[in-house]
Amino acid sequence: MIGELAALGAAISWTMSALFYRKALQTTKPISANIVRLTCTGLVLLAFLAVSGKLGALTELPANVIVLACVSGIIGLGIGDTLYMMSLKNIGVARAVPITCTYPLFNLLWAVFLVGEPVTFSVALGAIIIVAGVWLLSRGEAANKAGTQGKTPLTGVVLALATAILWSISITMINLAVRETPDLDHALGINTVRVMSIAFSLFIVSPVIDRSFGFLKLDKKTVGVLIAGGIVALGLGWFFLAYSFVVTLESRAVPISSTTPLFSTLVGIALLHEKINAANALGSILIVAGIFLIFLI
């Protein structure tokens, strides 16, 4: 039960972080926002390990675990989260989050094509339901005018789907890393290495990817919002997911963590005043239903 609750904590954390990101993205570019978010959050995580006396967890990590954590960070947090922020800016929280949460479907594909696992009827049906849900979410008008900024919803949908693919790869790598050192302290260390590696990488290449050095020009309020979002998503959310892999099966943790669309739809209506029609609501429900059908039946 603890593992399942941890996975649910990850879903809620990622829902709340989307609110912070959406607010920050009103005044800055996704790449600039991601550099600030990762760098500041990485330093906070490192400071937490130092204060709590758990820095030893970093030095005890095997080399292959460090490599998995670093590559996972580059793929998931560097490229994937930048695309995620772009999709949030294009189509809004209530539509972007459900589409990105199709990542368990792609985790399944890696298992089928790389490992050779058989495809059952429930798996095939779940895939069809998920595709139908994505289609419903991507049709019609954009969630709100601020989210689209004059761009076609299709752009945001493609960005969100690309995010889901990259996240699925990143999650698989984290699961492999955690299984090598299955305890709480090392889960904290793996998450810290993951964040710090991509933060350092983005900072180094910032003259190329952020030529105007926009990340140095952000106002204090925007930086504060990004730090808050980073701590909630990267500090709490990813730690919860990593810890859930320690105490429960991936096949149970991943679908529970993907219930974010249910929370984000409610939040989008209540706090962001995003327009949610019947197709959007049904699409969110179908995506989550399809994911559970694949993994839990």
C-alpha positions as CSV (number, residue, x, y, z in Angstrom):
1,M,0.0,0.0,0.0
2,I,2.9,2.4,0.7
3,G,4.2,2.0,-2.8
4,E,0.8,2.7,-4.3
5,L,0.3,5.8,-2.1
6,A,3.8,7.0,-3.1
7,A,2.9,6.7,-6.8
8,L,-0.3,8.7,-6.1
9,G,1.8,11.3,-4.4
10,A,3.8,11.6,-7.6
11,A,0.6,12.2,-9.6
12,I,-0.6,14.9,-7.3
13,S,2.9,16.5,-7.2
14,W,3.1,16.7,-11.0
15,T,-0.4,18.2,-11.2
16,M,0.5,21.0,-8.7
17,S,3.8,21.7,-10.5
18,A,2.0,22.2,-13.8
19,L,0.3,25.2,-12.2
20,F,3.6,26.8,-11.2
21,Y,5.1,26.2,-14.7
22,R,2.1,27.6,-16.5
23,K,2.3,30.8,-14.4
24,A,6.1,31.2,-15.0
25,L,5.7,30.5,-18.8
26,Q,3.5,33.6,-19.2
27,T,6.7,35.7,-18.9
28,T,9.5,33.5,-20.1
29,K,10.6,31.0,-22.7
30,P,10.4,27.3,-21.9
31,I,14.2,26.7,-22.4
32,S,15.1,29.6,-20.0
33,A,12.5,28.4,-17.5
34,N,13.9,24.9,-17.6
35,I,17.5,26.0,-17.0
36,V,16.5,28.0,-14.0
37,R,14.2,25.3,-12.7
38,L,16.7,22.5,-12.9
39,T,19.7,24.4,-11.7
40,C,17.9,25.8,-8.6
41,T,16.1,22.5,-7.8
42,G,19.4,20.6,-8.1
43,L,21.1,22.8,-5.6
44,V,18.1,22.5,-3.2
45,L,18.2,18.7,-3.4
46,L,22.0,18.7,-2.9
47,A,21.6,21.0,0.1
48,F,19.0,18.7,1.5
49,L,21.3,15.7,1.3
50,A,24.0,17.7,3.0
51,V,21.8,18.9,5.9
52,S,20.2,15.5,6.4
53,G,23.6,13.8,6.5
54,K,22.9,11.6,3.4
55,L,25.6,12.8,1.1
56,G,27.2,9.4,1.4
57,A,24.4,8.0,-0.7
58,L,25.9,9.8,-3.7
59,T,29.4,8.3,-3.3
60,E,27.9,4.8,-2.8
61,L,26.1,4.7,-6.1
62,P,27.6,2.2,-8.6
63,A,28.9,3.6,-11.9
64,N,26.2,2.0,-14.0
65,V,23.5,3.5,-11.7
66,I,25.0,7.0,-12.1
67,V,25.1,6.6,-15.9
68,L,21.4,5.5,-15.9
69,A,20.5,8.5,-13.7
70,C,22.4,11.0,-15.8
71,V,21.0,9.7,-19.2
72,S,17.5,9.6,-17.7
73,G,17.9,13.2,-16.6
74,I,19.0,14.4,-20.0
75,I,16.2,12.6,-21.8
76,G,13.4,13.2,-19.4
77,L,14.2,16.4,-17.6
78,G,16.2,18.2,-20.3
79,I,14.5,17.4,-23.5
80,G,11.2,15.9,-22.3
81,D,10.3,18.6,-19.8
82,T,11.3,21.4,-22.2
83,L,8.8,20.0,-24.7
84,Y,6.3,19.6,-21.9
85,M,6.6,23.3,-21.0
86,M,6.1,24.2,-24.7
87,S,3.0,22.1,-24.9
88,L,1.6,23.8,-21.7
89,K,2.2,27.1,-23.4
90,N,0.4,25.9,-26.5
91,I,-2.6,24.1,-25.4
92,G,-3.0,24.6,-21.6
93,V,-2.7,22.4,-18.5
94,A,-6.1,20.6,-18.9
95,R,-5.2,19.3,-22.4
96,A,-1.4,19.0,-22.3
97,V,-1.2,17.0,-19.1
98,P,-3.6,14.2,-20.1
99,I,-1.8,13.6,-23.4
100,T,1.7,13.5,-21.8
101,C,0.3,11.0,-19.3
102,T,0.1,8.4,-22.1
103,Y,3.7,7.6,-21.2
104,P,2.7,4.2,-19.6
105,L,1.5,3.1,-23.1
106,F,5.0,3.7,-24.5
107,N,6.6,1.9,-21.6
108,L,4.5,-1.0,-22.7
109,L,5.7,-0.7,-26.3
110,W,9.3,-1.0,-25.1
111,A,8.5,-4.2,-23.3
112,V,6.7,-5.7,-26.4
113,F,9.2,-4.8,-29.1
114,L,12.5,-4.9,-27.1
115,V,11.7,-7.8,-24.7
116,G,9.2,-9.7,-26.8
117,E,6.3,-9.8,-24.4
118,P,3.0,-11.1,-25.9
119,V,0.1,-8.6,-26.7
120,T,-3.1,-9.7,-25.0
121,F,-6.7,-8.6,-25.9
122,S,-6.8,-6.2,-22.9
123,V,-3.5,-4.6,-24.1
124,A,-4.8,-4.0,-27.6
125,L,-8.1,-2.7,-26.3
126,G,-6.4,-0.4,-23.9
127,A,-4.2,1.0,-26.7
128,I,-7.3,1.8,-28.8
129,I,-9.0,3.5,-25.9
130,I,-5.9,5.7,-25.3
131,V,-5.7,6.7,-28.9
132,A,-9.4,7.6,-28.8
133,G,-8.8,9.7,-25.7
134,V,-5.9,11.6,-27.3
135,W,-8.0,12.3,-30.3
136,L,-10.9,13.7,-28.2
137,L,-8.5,15.9,-26.3
138,S,-6.8,17.3,-29.4
139,R,-9.9,18.2,-31.3
140,G,-11.9,21.4,-31.2
141,E,-10.8,24.8,-29.9
142,A,-7.8,25.3,-27.7
143,A,-8.3,25.1,-23.9
144,N,-8.0,28.9,-23.6
145,K,-6.7,31.8,-25.5
146,A,-3.7,32.4,-23.3
147,G,-2.6,28.8,-23.8
148,T,-2.7,28.8,-27.6
149,Q,-1.1,32.2,-28.3
150,G,-2.3,32.0,-31.9
151,K,-0.8,28.6,-32.6
152,T,-2.7,25.6,-33.8
153,P,-3.6,23.0,-31.2
154,L,-1.9,20.3,-33.3
155,T,1.5,21.8,-32.4
156,G,0.8,21.4,-28.7
157,V,-0.5,17.9,-29.2
158,V,2.6,16.8,-31.0
159,L,4.8,18.3,-28.4
160,A,2.8,16.6,-25.6
161,L,3.1,13.2,-27.3
162,A,6.8,13.6,-27.8
163,T,7.1,14.4,-24.1
164,A,5.2,11.2,-23.3
165,I,7.7,9.1,-25.3
166,L,10.7,10.7,-23.7
167,W,9.3,10.4,-20.2
168,S,8.6,6.7,-20.8
169,I,12.3,6.1,-21.7
170,S,13.4,8.2,-18.7
171,I,11.2,6.3,-16.3
172,T,12.4,2.9,-17.5
173,M,16.0,4.0,-16.8
174,I,15.1,5.2,-13.3
175,N,13.4,1.9,-12.6
176,L,16.5,0.0,-13.6
177,A,18.7,2.3,-11.5
178,V,16.6,2.1,-8.4
179,R,16.5,-1.7,-8.6
180,E,20.3,-1.8,-8.3
181,T,20.2,0.0,-4.9
182,P,16.7,-0.5,-3.5
183,D,16.5,1.7,-0.4
184,L,15.3,5.2,0.5
185,D,18.6,6.9,0.9
186,H,19.9,5.7,-2.5
187,A,16.6,6.7,-4.1
188,L,17.2,10.2,-2.9
189,G,20.7,10.1,-4.2
190,I,19.7,8.8,-7.7
191,N,17.1,11.6,-8.0
192,T,19.6,14.2,-7.0
193,V,22.2,12.9,-9.5
194,R,19.5,12.9,-12.2
195,V,18.6,16.5,-11.6
196,M,22.1,17.8,-11.1
197,S,23.5,16.1,-14.3
198,I,21.0,17.7,-16.6
199,A,21.1,21.1,-14.8
200,F,24.9,21.2,-15.3
201,S,24.5,20.1,-18.9
202,L,22.0,22.7,-19.8
203,F,24.0,25.4,-18.0
204,I,27.1,24.5,-20.1
205,V,25.2,24.6,-23.4
206,S,23.1,27.6,-22.5
207,P,25.1,29.9,-24.9
208,V,23.8,27.8,-27.7
209,I,20.3,26.9,-26.7
210,D,19.5,30.2,-25.0
211,R,21.6,32.7,-26.9
212,S,20.0,35.8,-25.3
213,F,20.8,34.3,-21.8
214,G,17.1,34.7,-20.9
215,F,17.6,32.6,-17.8
216,L,19.7,35.3,-16.3
217,K,17.1,38.0,-17.0
218,L,14.1,36.5,-15.2
219,D,12.6,38.5,-12.4
220,K,12.6,37.2,-8.8
221,K,8.9,36.3,-8.8
222,T,9.3,34.1,-11.9
223,V,12.4,32.5,-10.4
224,G,10.5,31.8,-7.2
225,V,7.6,30.2,-9.0
226,L,10.0,28.0,-11.0
227,I,11.9,26.9,-7.9
228,A,8.6,26.0,-6.2
229,G,7.5,24.0,-9.2
230,G,10.8,22.3,-9.5
231,I,10.8,21.3,-5.8
232,V,7.3,19.9,-6.0
233,A,7.8,18.0,-9.3
234,L,11.5,17.0,-9.2
235,G,12.0,16.9,-5.4
236,L,8.8,15.3,-4.3
237,G,7.2,13.9,-7.5
238,W,10.2,12.0,-8.9
239,F,11.3,10.9,-5.4
240,F,7.8,9.5,-4.8
241,L,7.9,7.5,-8.0
242,A,11.5,6.3,-7.4
243,Y,10.5,5.2,-3.9
244,S,7.4,3.4,-5.2
245,F,9.7,1.3,-7.5
246,V,11.5,0.2,-4.3
247,V,8.4,-1.1,-2.5
248,T,6.0,-2.2,-5.3
249,L,5.9,-3.4,-8.9
250,E,6.4,-1.0,-11.8
251,S,3.2,-2.3,-13.3
252,R,1.2,-0.9,-10.4
253,A,3.2,2.3,-9.7
254,V,3.4,3.6,-13.3
255,P,-0.4,3.6,-14.0
256,I,-1.2,5.1,-10.6
257,S,1.3,7.9,-11.3
258,S,-0.4,8.6,-14.6
259,T,-3.7,9.6,-13.0
260,T,-2.5,13.2,-13.1
261,P,-5.2,14.0,-15.9
262,L,-8.0,13.6,-13.4
263,F,-6.4,16.1,-11.0
264,S,-5.3,18.5,-13.7
265,T,-8.7,18.6,-15.3
266,L,-10.3,19.7,-12.0
267,V,-7.5,22.2,-11.3
268,G,-7.8,23.6,-14.8
269,I,-11.5,24.3,-14.2
270,A,-11.3,25.5,-10.6
271,L,-8.1,27.6,-10.6
272,L,-7.0,28.4,-14.2
273,H,-10.6,28.9,-15.6
274,E,-9.7,26.8,-18.6
275,K,-12.7,25.8,-20.8
276,I,-13.4,22.1,-20.5
277,N,-16.0,20.6,-22.8
278,A,-17.5,17.1,-22.9
279,A,-14.9,15.9,-25.4
280,N,-12.0,17.1,-23.1
281,A,-13.5,15.4,-20.0
282,L,-14.3,12.2,-21.9
283,G,-10.8,12.1,-23.4
284,S,-9.2,12.4,-20.0
285,I,-11.3,9.6,-18.6
286,L,-10.6,7.3,-21.6
287,I,-6.8,7.8,-21.4
288,V,-6.7,6.9,-17.7
289,A,-9.2,4.0,-18.3
290,G,-7.0,2.7,-21.2
291,I,-3.9,2.8,-19.1
292,F,-5.4,0.9,-16.2
293,L,-6.9,-1.6,-18.7
294,I,-3.4,-2.3,-20.0
295,F,-1.5,-2.5,-16.7
296,L,-4.0,-3.7,-14.1
297,I,-6.1,-6.4,-16.0
